Amino acid sequence: MTNKPRKEDELQQAHAIRLAWKWMLRAEHLAQTTEAAFAGEPVSRKWPAEHPRNVRRFHSYLTQMTEAFNLYVKACNAWAQAHGIAPEDASQWVERASLAEQAGAVAPPGYKVGGRTPTQILLLPESVTEEHIRVAEGMVAKRVVREAAEDRKPQ
């Protein structure tokens, strides 16, 4: 008995790949049109950052970019499923990464190969650097200051 894929399985795989491609293109188009509509600035310089118009503008921008990201995630999941990978099973990604390393995929300094397709190589950072830590600490410090300022505002 051969292990040849059935015609129905091939059609389902082709459909999943086509669907992933459509979602990827739609996500890219949505992100590009959102960036163009907001001229790359989710907060307008005409008003202060906390102005109601800027708050609405930012929420609109964030909603559109979140939708683009969600479409991208759906596309990645469909692509993974079409290639026999369960997106929620991380062990399958690890297996793919080791296969990519065995195939001779090369990563730039500071990165390791996370996976490989016939046309792409997924890169992951090798480790957390001091710069990663400084950026994270800066983000936390800004959030703490912002929350403290919000607590002091009269209600």
URDALIN-V190991 format. One record per residue. N is the residue number from 0. SS is DSSP state (A for helix, B for strand, O for the rest). Layout:
N|SS  N|SS
This chain:
0|O  1|O  2|O  3|O  4|O  5|O  6|A  7|A  8|A  9|A  10|A  11|A  12|A  13|A  14|A  15|A  16|A  17|A  18|A  19|A  20|A  21|A  22|A  23|A  24|A  25|A  26|A  27|A  28|A  29|A  30|A  31|A  32|A  33|A  34|A  35|A  36|A  37|O  38|O  39|O  40|O  41|O  42|O  43|O  44|O  45|O  46|O  47|O  48|O  49|O  50|O  51|A  52|A  53|A  54|A  55|A  56|A  57|A  58|A  59|A  60|A  61|A  62|A  63|A  64|A  65|A  66|A  67|A  68|A  69|A  70|A  71|A  72|A  73|A  74|A  75|A  76|A  77|A  78|A  79|A  80|A  81|A  82|O  83|O  84|O  85|O  86|O  87|O  88|O  89|A  90|A  91|A  92|A  93|A  94|A  95|A  96|A  97|A  98|A  99|A  100|A  101|A  102|O  103|O  104|O  105|O  106|O  107|O  108|O  109|O  110|B  111|B  112|B  113|B  114|B  115|B  116|O  117|O  118|O  119|O  120|B  121|B  122|B  123|B  124|B  125|O  126|O  127|O  128|O  129|A  130|A  131|A  132|A  133|A  134|A  135|A  136|A  137|A  138|A  139|A  140|A  141|A  142|A  143|A  144|A  145|A  146|A  147|A  148|A  149|A  150|A  151|A  152|O  153|O  154|O
